[in-house]
């Protein structure tokens, strides 16, 4: 199954310190209106390190009946121990999810050979498809392109979410990748550039807001309409920039709550409430991107 299109890595709404399941349901229902590739849960945007196992399982149990095969659902699983990641995947296997987004082992800083062995081990925990998640500025290890290419030979490793932060590495990955190996952009500010170089789509946190515009951008870039793509990007880029003035998902949650899709912008510590300065930047960006505001009102 080749993954293509725009995928939204869901925020986890909180209210008064607890998971706000009603806001989560409302957010999922809102996103179901659009022709997204799918949803990803428990990634960086979902504050997975702040969630208990029980909360994660309750969220999956609420989400699957709502999407009812209308969208793909992948679960992000990360950890510093290969065994811990393997066990977490096995615990999710009772659900009919479509696959897993597996982060590189964080904090430990293994060698590239260690990364290869890590993914080979955790891939045995499920027959479902898996995506590599390369995010070195959070995990402290960069998965080299050679390592990604080696892992492409594992039958159920279908591709990579690329958040390497190095456009030269990303472009080489796209140029040299094996046939059938999916590359999804994972760094919102680099989305236009990586789509221009042939990425299959993106896992885009900013696409919580006006997802139809991100879907259109992906499609016109796939069609080779660079002028239309550039026009769309010029409208979306100020919003993306405003959303990332503070660590994700602070800005995205603020925007979603401002537009009444979720009840509260609350994050769990150590993430803090958005500053007044950055809230004003997002307000201004929402007004600039009139298509965003009109879409959210519909």
Backbone as JSON, one array per atom type, in Angstrom:
{
  "sequence": "XXXXXXXXXXXXXXXXXXXXXXXXXXXXXXXXXXXXXXXXXXXXXXXXXXXXXXXXXXXXXXXXXXXXXXXXXXXXXXXXXXXXXXXXXXXXXXXXXXXXXXXXXXXXXXXXXXXXXXXXXXXXXXXXXXXXXXXXXXXXXXXXXXXXXXXXXXXXXXXXXXXXXXXXXXXXXXXXXXXXXXXXXXXXXXXXXXXXXXXXXXXXXXXXXXXXXXXXXXXXXXXXXXXXXXXXXXXXXXXXXXXXXXXXXXXXXXXXXXXXXXXXXXXXXXXXXXXXXXXXXXXXXXXXXXXXXXXXXX",
  "N": [[0.85, -1.19, 0.0], [0.87, 1.99, -1.08], [1.59, 5.01, 0.43], [0.17, 8.14, -0.01], [-0.38, 11.67, -0.3], [-1.86, 14.01, 2.06], [-1.41, 13.82, 5.48], [-2.68, 14.1, 8.74], [-1.17, 14.74, 11.79], [-2.53, 14.13, 14.71], [-3.41, 16.46, 17.27], [-3.62, 16.13, 20.84], [-6.33, 16.9, 22.65], [-6.64, 18.67, 25.73], [-8.21, 19.38, 28.87], [-8.49, 21.07, 31.82], [-6.43, 19.52, 32.84], [-7.03, 16.93, 32.09], [-7.56, 14.45, 29.48], [-9.44, 15.66, 26.84], [-11.9, 14.18, 25.62], [-14.24, 14.67, 24.19], [-13.65, 16.97, 22.69], [-11.67, 15.84, 21.14], [-13.18, 14.0, 19.62], [-14.73, 15.81, 18.18], [-12.78, 17.12, 16.69], [-11.81, 15.0, 15.08], [-14.16, 14.42, 13.62], [-14.42, 16.82, 12.23], [-12.11, 16.72, 10.56], [-12.73, 14.55, 9.02], [-14.27, 15.5, 7.0], [-12.71, 16.03, 4.83], [-10.58, 15.16, 2.05], [-8.3, 13.65, 3.03], [-5.17, 11.83, 3.28], [-4.92, 10.34, 5.58], [-4.88, 9.85, 9.18], [-2.6, 10.43, 11.85], [-1.71, 9.32, 15.04], [-0.42, 10.16, 18.28], [2.1, 11.19, 17.81], [4.75, 13.66, 17.86], [3.19, 16.0, 17.79], [0.96, 15.09, 19.08], [1.67, 14.99, 21.72], [2.78, 12.64, 22.92], [4.49, 11.73, 24.94], [3.41, 12.75, 27.2], [1.17, 11.31, 27.7], [-0.69, 8.68, 29.24], [-0.6, 5.05, 29.03], [-3.2, 4.06, 29.24], [-4.77, 6.29, 28.5], [-3.98, 6.59, 25.82], [-4.92, 4.21, 24.69], [-7.67, 4.47, 25.14], [-8.19, 6.65, 23.46], [-7.64, 5.56, 20.91], [-9.65, 3.62, 20.83], [-11.91, 5.22, 20.73], [-11.55, 6.54, 18.34], [-11.37, 4.79, 16.11], [-14.06, 3.7, 15.54], [-15.25, 6.08, 14.7], [-13.93, 6.92, 12.39], [-14.26, 4.75, 10.74], [-13.12, 3.22, 8.54], [-12.93, 5.25, 6.68], [-10.72, 6.87, 6.58], [-7.18, 6.28, 6.63], [-5.51, 5.08, 9.55], [-2.76, 5.59, 11.44], [-0.55, 4.74, 14.1], [1.76, 6.38, 16.14], [4.75, 5.24, 17.53], [7.28, 5.34, 19.85], [10.48, 5.21, 21.51], [13.24, 4.76, 23.83], [14.19, 2.25, 24.07], [14.47, -0.74, 22.3], [13.01, -3.03, 22.96], [10.93, -1.95, 24.5], [9.54, -0.45, 22.58], [8.79, -2.47, 20.82], [7.08, -3.94, 22.52], [5.09, -2.04, 22.96], [3.97, -1.78, 20.42], [2.95, -4.36, 20.09], [0.95, -4.27, 22.03], [-0.88, -2.58, 20.83], [-1.8, -4.1, 18.78], [-4.27, -5.35, 18.91], [-6.1, -3.66, 17.86], [-7.69, -2.48, 14.85], [-5.85, -0.92, 13.29], [-4.05, 0.78, 10.65], [-1.33, 0.9, 10.41], [2.02, 1.71, 11.65], [3.9, 4.45, 12.85], [7.13, 4.7, 13.42], [9.4, 5.92, 15.62], [12.87, 6.95, 15.59], [15.21, 5.54, 17.9], [15.36, 7.34, 20.88], [17.53, 9.48, 22.88], [19.46, 7.47, 23.52], [21.35, 7.42, 21.46], [22.34, 5.57, 19.34], [24.56, 3.72, 17.08], [24.51, 3.77, 13.44], [24.25, 1.14, 12.62], [23.07, 0.11, 14.91], [20.61, 1.41, 14.75], [19.53, 0.22, 12.46], [19.28, -2.45, 13.35], [17.51, -2.03, 15.43], [15.1, -1.22, 14.09], [14.65, -3.49, 12.55], [14.11, -5.34, 14.51], [11.78, -4.29, 15.83], [10.03, -4.3, 13.73], [9.24, -6.88, 13.53], [7.22, -7.13, 15.33], [4.74, -6.74, 14.28], [2.64, -7.46, 11.45], [1.68, -5.42, 10.06], [2.06, -2.4, 8.07], [4.89, -0.2, 8.4], [6.24, 3.01, 9.06], [9.32, 4.68, 9.01], [10.47, 7.12, 11.3], [12.22, 9.88, 11.14], [13.68, 12.17, 13.09], [15.91, 13.99, 14.01], [16.49, 16.3, 15.58], [15.01, 16.01, 17.83], [15.37, 13.37, 18.68], [18.09, 12.96, 18.86], [19.57, 11.42, 17.13], [20.44, 11.04, 13.79], [18.97, 9.46, 11.1], [20.66, 8.08, 8.56], [20.61, 8.39, 4.97], [21.57, 6.09, 3.72], [21.09, 4.2, 5.7], [18.27, 4.3, 5.79], [17.74, 3.33, 3.2], [18.72, 0.74, 3.44], [16.91, -0.25, 5.31], [14.63, -0.23, 3.8], [14.48, -2.66, 2.65], [13.3, -4.34, 4.44], [10.37, -6.18, 4.69], [7.85, -5.05, 5.67], [8.42, -2.39, 6.14], [7.6, 0.51, 4.84], [8.27, 3.09, 4.16], [9.29, 6.49, 4.94], [8.96, 9.1, 7.31], [10.16, 12.16, 6.87], [12.01, 14.26, 8.71], [14.45, 15.38, 8.85], [15.65, 17.86, 8.71], [17.55, 18.84, 7.02], [17.84, 20.0, 3.95], [19.44, 19.2, 1.82], [20.05, 16.53, 2.44], [17.44, 15.55, 2.37], [16.73, 15.94, -0.32], [18.55, 14.25, -1.6], [17.66, 11.83, -0.57], [15.14, 11.67, -1.81], [15.91, 11.58, -4.48], [17.43, 9.24, -4.72], [15.99, 7.16, -3.64], [14.74, 3.79, -3.19], [12.61, 2.06, -5.53], [9.17, 2.33, -4.93], [9.43, 3.03, -2.29], [8.13, 5.0, 0.14], [8.23, 8.48, 0.69], [7.45, 10.86, 2.97], [6.99, 14.22, 3.62], [7.83, 15.79, 6.67], [8.29, 18.11, 7.99], [6.89, 21.05, 8.41], [7.61, 23.73, 7.42], [9.26, 23.03, 5.28], [7.66, 21.84, 3.42], [6.73, 22.68, 0.81], [9.12, 22.73, -0.69], [10.02, 20.04, -0.54], [7.89, 18.67, -1.69], [8.14, 19.7, -4.26], [10.41, 18.4, -5.05], [9.51, 15.85, -5.3], [8.33, 14.4, -3.18], [5.98, 12.12, -1.69], [3.87, 13.2, -0.4], [2.78, 14.55, 2.71], [3.18, 14.54, 6.29], [1.55, 16.6, 8.12], [1.34, 18.95, 10.5], [0.29, 21.53, 10.49], [-1.81, 21.25, 8.79], [-4.06, 20.7, 10.23], [-5.49, 22.98, 10.08], [-7.55, 24.39, 7.71], [-7.46, 22.05, 5.9], [-8.11, 21.42, 3.24], [-6.7, 23.16, 1.63], [-4.05, 22.4, 1.93], [-4.26, 19.86, 0.9], [-4.91, 20.52, -1.74], [-2.54, 21.85, -2.46], [-0.69, 19.71, -2.37], [-1.73, 18.15, -4.47], [-1.59, 19.83, -6.78], [1.14, 20.2, -6.95], [1.94, 17.62, -7.42], [0.85, 17.37, -9.93], [2.5, 19.0, -11.32], [2.09, 21.72, -11.48], [3.61, 24.32, -10.9], [3.33, 27.1, -10.63], [0.73, 27.5, -9.6], [1.06, 26.05, -7.26], [3.02, 27.59, -5.98], [1.58, 29.92, -5.5], [-0.41, 29.02, -3.73], [1.24, 28.23, -1.62], [2.4, 30.65, -0.83], [0.3, 31.81, 0.43], [-0.19, 30.11, 2.56], [2.21, 29.94, 3.97], [2.79, 32.13, 5.83], [1.05, 31.5, 7.96], [2.0, 28.96, 8.74], [4.56, 29.68, 9.62], [3.9, 31.32, 11.81], [2.68, 29.48, 13.51], [4.76, 27.99, 14.51], [6.4, 29.43, 16.21], [6.66, 28.83, 18.84], [7.22, 25.77, 20.71], [5.82, 22.9, 19.11], [2.79, 21.29, 20.14], [1.85, 23.92, 20.69], [1.1, 26.34, 19.32], [-0.64, 25.36, 17.34], [-2.7, 24.19, 18.82], [-3.68, 26.48, 20.05], [-4.71, 27.88, 17.82], [-6.7, 26.08, 16.93], [-8.41, 26.07, 19.14], [-9.14, 28.74, 19.21], [-10.69, 28.86, 16.98], [-12.77, 27.28, 17.71], [-12.76, 24.52, 17.36], [-11.51, 22.74, 19.05], [-11.9, 22.67, 22.61], [-10.08, 23.88, 24.39], [-6.82, 25.44, 24.51], [-4.98, 24.06, 25.95], [-1.93, 22.52, 26.94], [0.12, 19.83, 28.21], [2.38, 20.1, 30.95], [5.91, 19.78, 30.39], [5.25, 21.78, 28.51], [4.08, 25.04, 27.93], [1.51, 27.64, 28.31], [0.54, 29.53, 25.4], [2.3, 32.5, 24.46], [1.28, 35.96, 24.68], [2.29, 37.5, 22.61], [2.86, 35.64, 20.53], [0.35, 34.52, 20.18], [-0.96, 36.71, 19.08], [0.43, 36.88, 16.66], [-0.46, 34.53, 15.4], [-3.2, 35.06, 15.24], [-3.13, 37.2, 13.44], [-2.04, 35.91, 11.21], [-4.06, 34.11, 10.6], [-6.04, 35.84, 9.78], [-4.78, 36.9, 7.52], [-4.58, 34.64, 5.9], [-7.18, 34.2, 4.44], [-8.6, 32.14, 3.3], [-8.22, 30.09, 5.12], [-9.67, 30.89, 7.4], [-12.3, 31.07, 6.33], [-12.73, 28.45, 5.58], [-12.73, 27.17, 8.04], [-15.02, 28.12, 9.15], [-16.98, 26.88, 7.75]],
  "CA": [[0.0, 0.0, 0.0], [1.69, 3.2, -1.18], [0.99, 6.16, 1.08], [0.27, 9.39, -0.75], [-1.31, 12.69, 0.14], [-1.63, 14.76, 3.29], [-1.81, 13.13, 6.72], [-2.69, 15.02, 9.89], [-0.76, 14.16, 13.07], [-3.52, 14.72, 15.6], [-3.17, 16.95, 18.63], [-4.43, 15.52, 21.9], [-6.92, 17.99, 23.43], [-6.72, 18.55, 27.18], [-9.0, 20.39, 29.58], [-8.34, 20.93, 33.27], [-5.48, 18.46, 33.13], [-7.49, 15.63, 31.6], [-7.82, 14.36, 28.05], [-10.78, 16.14, 26.47], [-12.31, 13.22, 24.59], [-15.28, 15.27, 23.35], [-12.96, 17.8, 21.7], [-11.0, 14.91, 20.22], [-14.2, 13.5, 18.69], [-15.12, 16.91, 17.3], [-11.66, 17.33, 15.76], [-11.82, 13.9, 14.1], [-15.31, 14.63, 12.74], [-14.09, 17.95, 11.35], [-11.14, 16.3, 9.56], [-13.36, 13.56, 8.14], [-14.92, 16.19, 5.87], [-11.74, 16.32, 3.78], [-9.99, 14.01, 1.36], [-6.95, 13.44, 3.54], [-4.65, 10.47, 3.18], [-5.19, 9.64, 6.82], [-4.55, 10.48, 10.45], [-1.55, 9.83, 12.67], [-1.91, 9.63, 16.45], [0.63, 9.96, 19.28], [3.4, 11.71, 17.43], [5.17, 14.85, 18.59], [2.05, 16.91, 17.89], [0.0, 14.5, 20.0], [2.22, 14.99, 23.09], [2.7, 11.24, 23.35], [5.22, 11.49, 26.18], [2.58, 13.23, 28.31], [-0.02, 10.47, 27.77], [-0.58, 7.34, 29.83], [-1.04, 3.96, 28.15], [-4.66, 3.99, 29.29], [-5.32, 7.39, 27.7], [-3.76, 6.3, 24.41], [-5.82, 3.14, 24.26], [-9.03, 5.02, 25.06], [-8.27, 7.48, 22.27], [-7.75, 4.67, 19.75], [-10.96, 2.97, 20.87], [-12.92, 6.2, 20.32], [-11.28, 7.05, 17.0], [-11.62, 3.8, 15.06], [-15.45, 3.67, 15.07], [-15.63, 7.35, 14.07], [-13.42, 7.02, 11.02], [-14.94, 3.65, 10.07], [-12.45, 2.92, 7.25], [-12.95, 6.39, 5.75], [-9.35, 7.35, 6.51], [-6.18, 5.43, 7.25], [-5.09, 5.48, 10.88], [-1.45, 5.09, 11.89], [-0.18, 5.1, 15.46], [3.18, 6.62, 16.34], [5.32, 4.53, 18.68], [8.69, 5.69, 19.98], [11.08, 4.95, 22.81], [14.68, 4.6, 23.85], [14.48, 0.82, 24.14], [13.83, -1.54, 21.24], [12.03, -3.92, 23.58], [9.77, -1.16, 24.9], [8.79, -0.11, 21.36], [8.2, -3.73, 20.36], [5.95, -4.27, 23.4], [4.02, -1.06, 22.74], [3.3, -2.16, 19.17], [2.15, -5.58, 20.35], [-0.23, -3.89, 22.8], [-1.83, -1.95, 19.91], [-2.17, -5.02, 17.7], [-5.67, -5.77, 19.02], [-6.92, -2.69, 17.13], [-7.59, -2.6, 13.4], [-5.18, 0.24, 12.72], [-3.46, 0.48, 9.35], [0.12, 0.78, 10.49], [2.71, 2.38, 12.74], [4.96, 5.42, 12.59], [8.07, 4.28, 14.46], [10.47, 6.89, 15.77], [14.22, 6.47, 15.88], [15.4, 5.46, 19.36], [15.85, 8.62, 21.39], [18.4, 9.62, 24.04], [20.53, 6.47, 23.57], [22.32, 7.77, 20.42], [22.99, 4.37, 18.81], [25.18, 3.8, 15.76], [23.59, 3.46, 12.34], [23.98, -0.3, 12.68], [22.09, -0.06, 15.97], [19.31, 1.86, 14.23], [19.04, -0.84, 11.56], [18.86, -3.6, 14.16], [16.31, -1.59, 16.17], [13.93, -1.29, 13.23], [14.42, -4.88, 12.16], [13.48, -6.03, 15.64], [10.41, -3.84, 16.1], [9.2, -4.66, 12.57], [8.73, -8.24, 13.74], [6.11, -7.09, 16.28], [3.48, -6.63, 13.56], [2.67, -7.63, 10.0], [1.2, -4.18, 9.46], [3.09, -1.54, 7.53], [5.54, 0.74, 9.31], [7.02, 4.13, 8.55], [10.41, 5.2, 9.82], [10.28, 8.53, 11.68], [13.54, 10.45, 11.36], [13.54, 13.52, 13.63], [17.13, 14.05, 14.82], [16.59, 17.39, 16.56], [14.36, 15.55, 19.06], [15.84, 12.05, 19.11], [19.56, 13.02, 18.99], [20.22, 10.54, 16.15], [19.97, 11.22, 12.43], [18.98, 8.24, 10.29], [21.26, 8.41, 7.27], [19.91, 7.86, 3.8], [22.01, 4.71, 3.51], [20.35, 3.37, 6.66], [16.88, 4.22, 5.3], [17.7, 2.45, 2.04], [18.89, -0.63, 3.94], [15.67, -0.65, 5.96], [13.59, -0.41, 2.79], [14.44, -4.07, 2.28], [12.44, -5.04, 5.39], [9.11, -6.24, 3.93], [6.74, -4.19, 6.1], [8.83, -0.99, 6.27], [7.13, 1.03, 3.54], [8.74, 4.42, 3.84], [9.87, 7.31, 5.99], [8.58, 10.49, 7.57], [11.45, 12.83, 6.84], [12.12, 15.51, 9.46], [15.89, 15.46, 9.11], [16.04, 19.26, 8.85], [18.64, 19.12, 6.08], [17.23, 19.86, 2.63], [20.34, 18.44, 0.96], [19.8, 15.12, 2.73], [16.09, 15.22, 1.89], [16.72, 15.87, -1.79], [19.25, 13.02, -1.97], [16.74, 10.74, -0.24], [14.12, 11.6, -2.85], [16.54, 11.25, -5.76], [18.04, 7.9, -4.74], [15.19, 6.16, -2.91], [14.34, 2.6, -3.95], [11.27, 2.09, -6.1], [8.11, 1.92, -4.01], [9.71, 3.48, -0.92], [7.41, 6.25, 0.34], [8.84, 9.58, 1.45], [6.48, 11.87, 3.36], [7.57, 15.38, 4.3], [7.34, 15.89, 8.03], [8.67, 19.41, 8.56], [5.95, 21.92, 7.71], [8.22, 24.8, 6.62], [9.93, 22.47, 4.11], [6.7, 21.07, 2.65], [6.72, 23.07, -0.59], [10.38, 22.31, -1.31], [10.11, 18.59, -0.68], [6.91, 18.28, -2.71], [8.72, 20.05, -5.55], [11.4, 17.38, -5.38], [8.87, 14.57, -5.56], [7.79, 13.69, -2.02], [4.67, 11.51, -1.94], [2.88, 13.9, 0.4], [3.35, 15.01, 3.96], [2.51, 14.43, 7.59], [1.63, 18.05, 8.25], [0.56, 19.39, 11.65], [-0.43, 22.75, 10.12], [-3.0, 20.87, 8.02], [-5.25, 20.78, 11.08], [-6.17, 24.21, 9.7], [-7.86, 24.41, 6.28], [-6.79, 20.92, 5.25], [-8.34, 21.35, 1.8], [-5.66, 23.93, 0.95], [-2.86, 21.55, 1.91], [-4.56, 18.78, -0.07], [-4.77, 21.11, -3.08], [-1.12, 22.07, -2.71], [-0.09, 18.41, -2.69], [-2.2, 17.69, -5.78], [-1.07, 20.64, -7.89], [2.57, 19.93, -7.07], [2.04, 16.31, -8.08], [0.51, 17.61, -11.33], [3.54, 19.82, -11.94], [1.65, 23.11, -11.64], [4.44, 25.04, -9.95], [2.81, 28.45, -10.39], [-0.4, 27.39, -8.66], [1.63, 25.61, -5.99], [3.7, 28.73, -5.35], [0.54, 30.84, -5.01], [-0.98, 28.41, -2.53], [2.24, 28.24, -0.55], [2.58, 32.02, -0.35], [-0.82, 32.1, 1.31], [-0.12, 29.26, 3.75], [3.48, 30.03, 4.67], [2.76, 32.97, 7.03], [0.4, 30.77, 9.03], [2.94, 27.93, 9.21], [5.6, 30.36, 10.38], [3.34, 31.77, 13.09], [2.35, 28.33, 14.37], [5.96, 27.35, 15.05], [7.22, 30.32, 17.01], [6.85, 28.1, 20.09], [7.24, 24.33, 20.42], [4.57, 22.23, 18.72], [1.67, 21.86, 19.37], [1.29, 25.08, 21.4], [0.43, 27.24, 18.39], [-1.74, 24.68, 16.64], [-3.82, 24.07, 19.77], [-4.27, 27.81, 20.21], [-5.52, 28.19, 16.64], [-7.88, 25.21, 16.93], [-9.35, 26.53, 20.18], [-9.63, 30.06, 18.78], [-11.71, 28.62, 15.95], [-13.83, 26.48, 18.34], [-12.73, 23.11, 16.98], [-11.31, 22.1, 20.36], [-12.38, 23.56, 23.67], [-9.02, 24.58, 25.13], [-5.47, 25.32, 23.94], [-4.13, 23.52, 27.0], [-0.95, 21.45, 26.78], [0.62, 19.34, 29.49], [3.75, 20.47, 31.29], [6.51, 21.11, 30.53], [4.78, 22.78, 27.56], [3.43, 26.15, 28.64], [0.52, 28.35, 27.48], [1.09, 30.41, 24.37], [2.51, 33.89, 24.86], [0.39, 36.92, 24.02], [2.93, 37.93, 21.36], [2.69, 34.62, 19.5], [-1.09, 34.42, 19.9], [-1.28, 37.8, 18.16], [0.97, 36.5, 15.35], [-1.36, 33.54, 14.8], [-4.43, 35.77, 14.89], [-2.86, 37.97, 12.23], [-1.85, 34.98, 10.1], [-5.37, 33.57, 10.25], [-6.72, 36.88, 9.01], [-4.12, 36.98, 6.22], [-4.98, 33.47, 5.12], [-8.64, 34.23, 4.49], [-9.12, 30.81, 2.97], [-8.23, 29.29, 6.34], [-10.8, 31.29, 8.24], [-13.57, 30.72, 5.71], [-12.88, 27.0, 5.63], [-13.04, 26.74, 9.38], [-16.39, 28.51, 9.46], [-17.95, 26.12, 6.97]],
  "C": [[0.88, 1.24, 0.0], [0.95, 4.37, -0.53], [1.24, 7.41, 0.25], [-0.71, 10.39, -0.15], [-0.9, 13.34, 1.45], [-2.24, 14.0, 4.47], [-1.7, 14.13, 7.87], [-2.25, 14.28, 11.14], [-1.55, 14.81, 14.21], [-2.94, 15.27, 16.89], [-4.01, 16.12, 19.59], [-5.02, 16.64, 22.75], [-6.94, 17.66, 24.93], [-7.63, 19.65, 27.72], [-8.93, 20.1, 31.06], [-7.47, 19.72, 33.62], [-5.84, 17.08, 32.61], [-7.63, 15.64, 30.08], [-9.27, 14.77, 27.79], [-11.26, 15.28, 25.29], [-13.39, 13.82, 23.67], [-14.66, 16.19, 22.3], [-12.23, 16.93, 20.68], [-12.0, 14.4, 19.18], [-14.59, 14.58, 17.69], [-14.02, 17.19, 16.26], [-11.63, 16.25, 14.69], [-12.97, 14.09, 13.12], [-15.05, 15.76, 11.76], [-13.15, 17.5, 10.23], [-11.72, 15.27, 8.59], [-14.06, 14.2, 6.95], [-14.01, 16.29, 4.64], [-11.09, 15.05, 3.26], [-8.52, 13.84, 1.75], [-6.49, 12.02, 3.25], [-4.96, 9.67, 4.43], [-4.82, 10.49, 8.03], [-3.43, 9.71, 11.12], [-1.8, 10.26, 14.12], [-0.65, 9.33, 17.25], [2.03, 10.3, 18.78], [3.78, 12.89, 18.31], [4.0, 15.79, 18.83], [1.01, 16.4, 18.88], [0.48, 14.43, 21.43], [2.27, 13.59, 23.69], [3.43, 10.99, 24.66], [4.44, 11.93, 27.41], [1.34, 12.36, 28.52], [0.28, 9.16, 28.47], [-0.99, 6.29, 28.81], [-2.56, 3.88, 28.1], [-5.3, 5.07, 28.43], [-5.14, 7.11, 26.2], [-4.72, 5.24, 23.91], [-7.27, 3.64, 24.19], [-9.21, 5.88, 23.82], [-8.4, 6.64, 21.0], [-9.14, 4.06, 19.69], [-12.08, 3.93, 20.46], [-12.78, 6.57, 18.84], [-11.68, 6.05, 15.92], [-13.08, 3.74, 14.63], [-15.86, 4.95, 14.34], [-15.14, 7.41, 12.62], [-13.96, 5.89, 10.15], [-14.42, 3.4, 8.65], [-12.49, 4.07, 6.25], [-11.57, 7.01, 5.58], [-8.42, 6.29, 7.09], [-5.84, 5.98, 8.63], [-3.79, 4.78, 11.24], [-1.2, 5.57, 13.31], [1.33, 5.29, 15.54], [3.63, 5.93, 17.63], [6.81, 4.83, 18.72], [9.17, 5.33, 21.38], [12.58, 4.79, 22.7], [15.12, 3.16, 23.84], [13.75, 0.08, 23.03], [12.75, -2.43, 21.82], [10.77, -3.16, 23.97], [8.91, -0.8, 23.69], [8.09, -1.35, 20.82], [6.97, -4.08, 21.2], [4.78, -3.31, 23.2], [3.25, -1.39, 21.46], [2.42, -3.38, 19.4], [0.88, -5.24, 21.13], [-1.3, -3.24, 21.92], [-2.37, -2.92, 18.85], [-3.61, -5.49, 17.76], [-6.61, -4.83, 18.26], [-6.68, -2.83, 15.63], [-7.02, -1.32, 12.79], [-4.46, -0.19, 11.44], [-1.95, 0.34, 9.39], [0.67, 1.61, 11.62], [3.77, 3.34, 12.18], [5.97, 5.24, 13.73], [9.26, 5.22, 14.5], [11.82, 6.23, 15.99], [14.42, 6.47, 17.39], [16.04, 6.73, 19.91], [16.72, 8.46, 22.62], [19.63, 8.71, 23.99], [21.66, 6.81, 22.6], [23.07, 6.54, 19.88], [23.75, 4.67, 17.51], [24.13, 3.53, 14.7], [23.27, 1.97, 12.3], [22.96, -0.61, 13.78], [20.69, 0.35, 15.54], [18.7, 0.79, 13.33], [18.53, -2.02, 12.37], [17.61, -3.28, 14.97], [15.06, -1.76, 15.31], [13.63, -2.71, 12.78], [13.73, -5.65, 13.28], [12.04, -5.6, 15.82], [9.49, -4.18, 14.93], [8.61, -6.04, 12.71], [7.5, -8.27, 14.66], [4.75, -7.05, 15.58], [3.69, -6.94, 12.09], [2.18, -6.38, 9.28], [2.38, -3.33, 8.98], [3.63, -0.58, 8.58], [6.26, 1.8, 8.51], [8.13, 4.45, 9.53], [10.13, 6.67, 10.11], [11.65, 9.09, 12.04], [13.41, 11.9, 11.8], [14.71, 13.78, 14.57], [17.18, 15.18, 15.83], [15.81, 17.07, 17.84], [14.94, 14.23, 19.58], [17.34, 11.98, 19.37], [20.28, 12.03, 18.09], [19.6, 10.8, 14.78], [20.07, 9.89, 11.69], [19.51, 8.61, 8.91], [20.43, 7.84, 6.14], [20.3, 6.41, 3.53], [21.29, 3.76, 4.46], [18.9, 3.21, 6.23], [16.78, 3.27, 4.12], [17.87, 0.99, 2.46], [17.59, -1.13, 4.57], [14.52, -0.82, 4.97], [13.46, -1.86, 2.35], [13.63, -4.91, 3.27], [11.02, -5.02, 4.83], [8.02, -5.27, 4.37], [7.18, -2.77, 6.45], [8.62, -0.34, 4.91], [7.68, 2.39, 3.18], [9.21, 5.16, 5.07], [9.15, 8.65, 6.1], [9.88, 11.24, 7.78], [11.38, 14.18, 7.54], [13.6, 15.74, 9.78], [16.38, 16.89, 9.27], [17.13, 19.71, 7.91], [18.11, 18.9, 4.67], [18.13, 19.08, 1.67], [20.16, 16.94, 1.17], [18.44, 14.69, 2.2], [16.06, 15.05, 0.38], [17.46, 14.61, -2.27], [18.37, 11.8, -1.7], [15.71, 10.57, -1.34], [14.7, 11.17, -4.19], [16.96, 9.79, -5.84], [17.16, 6.82, -4.14], [14.84, 4.97, -3.8], [12.91, 2.74, -4.46], [10.26, 1.58, -5.08], [8.32, 2.35, -2.58], [9.12, 4.88, -0.75], [8.24, 7.25, 1.13], [7.77, 10.64, 1.69], [7.21, 13.0, 4.08], [6.98, 15.49, 5.7], [7.66, 17.2, 8.71], [7.9, 20.48, 7.79], [6.62, 23.02, 6.89], [8.93, 24.32, 5.36], [8.96, 21.76, 3.16], [6.76, 21.41, 1.16], [7.97, 22.55, -1.3], [10.43, 20.81, -1.54], [9.05, 18.04, -1.64], [7.45, 18.57, -4.11], [9.75, 19.03, -6.01], [10.81, 15.98, -5.48], [8.43, 13.78, -4.35], [6.37, 13.21, -2.32], [3.54, 12.21, -1.2], [3.56, 14.36, 1.67], [2.5, 14.65, 5.16], [2.64, 15.82, 8.19], [0.74, 18.52, 9.39], [-0.26, 20.63, 11.32], [-1.72, 22.44, 9.36], [-4.21, 20.6, 8.9], [-6.12, 21.95, 10.63], [-6.34, 24.25, 8.18], [-7.19, 23.28, 5.52], [-6.99, 20.87, 3.75], [-7.29, 22.12, 1.03], [-4.34, 23.15, 0.88], [-3.05, 20.38, 0.93], [-4.41, 19.31, -1.49], [-3.31, 21.35, -3.43], [-0.43, 20.77, -3.1], [-0.47, 17.98, -4.1], [-1.6, 18.51, -6.92], [0.43, 20.45, -8.06], [2.79, 18.58, -7.74], [1.74, 16.43, -9.58], [1.54, 18.47, -12.06], [3.16, 21.26, -12.16], [2.36, 23.97, -10.6], [3.9, 26.43, -9.64], [1.65, 28.43, -9.41], [0.1, 26.97, -7.29], [2.29, 26.76, -5.25], [2.67, 29.71, -4.79], [-0.11, 30.3, -3.74], [-0.02, 28.51, -1.35], [2.42, 29.64, 0.02], [1.46, 32.42, 0.59], [-0.74, 31.32, 2.63], [1.13, 29.5, 4.59], [3.46, 30.96, 5.89], [2.08, 32.28, 8.22], [1.33, 29.71, 9.61], [4.02, 28.56, 10.07], [5.09, 30.79, 11.76], [3.1, 30.61, 14.05], [3.57, 27.76, 15.07], [6.91, 28.32, 15.73], [7.5, 29.75, 18.4], [6.75, 26.62, 19.79], [5.86, 23.78, 20.08], [4.11, 21.34, 19.87], [1.06, 23.12, 19.99], [0.49, 25.97, 20.45], [-0.77, 26.62, 17.71], [-2.95, 24.55, 17.56], [-4.49, 25.43, 20.0], [-5.19, 28.12, 19.04], [-6.8, 27.35, 16.62], [-8.9, 25.65, 17.98], [-9.94, 27.89, 19.82], [-10.78, 29.89, 17.79], [-12.76, 27.6, 16.4], [-13.88, 25.03, 17.87], [-12.4, 22.24, 18.19], [-11.62, 23.14, 21.42], [-11.28, 24.44, 24.24], [-7.68, 24.43, 24.41], [-4.48, 24.62, 24.86], [-3.18, 22.42, 26.5], [-0.55, 20.96, 28.17], [2.07, 19.78, 29.7], [4.73, 19.38, 30.86], [6.16, 22.1, 29.43], [3.92, 23.8, 28.29], [2.39, 26.83, 27.74], [1.2, 29.29, 26.5], [1.25, 31.83, 24.91], [1.54, 34.81, 24.1], [0.97, 37.35, 22.67], [2.67, 36.92, 20.25], [1.22, 34.36, 19.19], [-1.5, 35.5, 18.91], [-0.75, 37.5, 16.75], [0.05, 35.51, 14.64], [-2.67, 34.19, 14.39], [-4.25, 36.53, 13.58], [-2.72, 37.05, 11.01], [-3.17, 34.36, 9.66], [-6.17, 34.58, 9.43], [-6.12, 37.03, 7.62], [-4.54, 35.84, 5.32], [-6.5, 33.36, 5.17], [-9.26, 32.9, 4.15], [-9.17, 29.91, 4.19], [-9.46, 29.62, 7.16], [-12.15, 30.87, 7.63], [-13.82, 29.22, 5.75], [-13.29, 26.53, 7.0], [-14.45, 27.14, 9.81], [-17.41, 27.62, 8.78], [-18.35, 24.85, 7.69]]
}
